C-alpha cells in the first residue's frame, strides 16, 4: 500500500531530527570526555586556584610602569612593526596564490588543487614553530618574527581570499568578458568590486591576530615585547609583569580601534 506524501515527508523529517540529535549527543560526549581527561572537571583544581588568588594579587599590584620609557617602548614599537610587515607581506604573497587557487579564475583547471594544498601547508605550521626555525637560521630579532608571520599569514589569507572570490556573482564577470575584457580586467572590474569589503575584513582581522602572535614570538627571541615578559617572569618581577600585560591589552585595543576605523574608510571608498 502506497504511503501518503505527507507521511513520507514526516518520516524523512523524523529521521533527520534523530540523526541531528545523535550527532549533537555524540559531540557533547566527546567534549565532556576531553574536558575530563584534561582535568578541567576537577573541582579541587579551582579551589586551589581561588586559594592562591590573594597571593597573586599581592605580588602583581600595583603595576610598575617605571621601565616603560627606558626598556619597553622600543620592544613595543617592534611588536607593532612586526605585525604590520607580517600582514602586508602575507597579503602580497596571498593574492596571486588565491587567484591561482580560485576555481573559475585560475588560468588552468588543474592549478587550484596543488595551490590549495600548498596554502594548507603554509598554515599548518604554527607561527611559533616557524619563528623557532627562523631564529636558528637568521638569528634573534625582528626579521625572523616578520618572516614567520608573513608565511603563516599568506597561508591563512590565501585560503580566505580564494573562497571569497569564488562566491562572486558570475553576471558581472560575464559582462566584462562580453565587452572584450581580458583575465586581468575580469578580476579588477568584475571580481574585486564585489568582494572588496570581505577582503578588507579578513585582512584587518589577520592584522589583529598578528599583533597577538607577535607578542608570543618575542618570548623565543623573535623580537618584540614578548622578550620583556619572559624576563620579568624569570626574575620574579610580577608588578612589572602585570604592567606589561596592561600595556599589551592597551595595544590590542588600539589596534582593534584602528582596524575598525580603516574598515569603515576603505569599505566606504
Protein Blocks (a to p, Z undefined) as FASTA:
>chain_A
ZZdfklmmmmmmmmmmmmmmmmmmmmmmmmmmmmmmnopmmmklmmmmmmmmmmmmmmmp
ccdfklmmmmmmmmmmmmmmmmmmmmmmmmmmmmmmmmmmpghjambfklmmmmmmmmmm
mmmpcfklmmmmmmmmnopajklmmmmmmmmmmmmmmmmmmmmmmmpcfklmmmmmmnop
afklmmmmmmmmmmmmmmmmmmmmmmmmmmmmmmmmmmnongpjklmmmmmmmnopaklm
mmmmmmmmmmmmmmmmmmmmmmmmmmmZZ
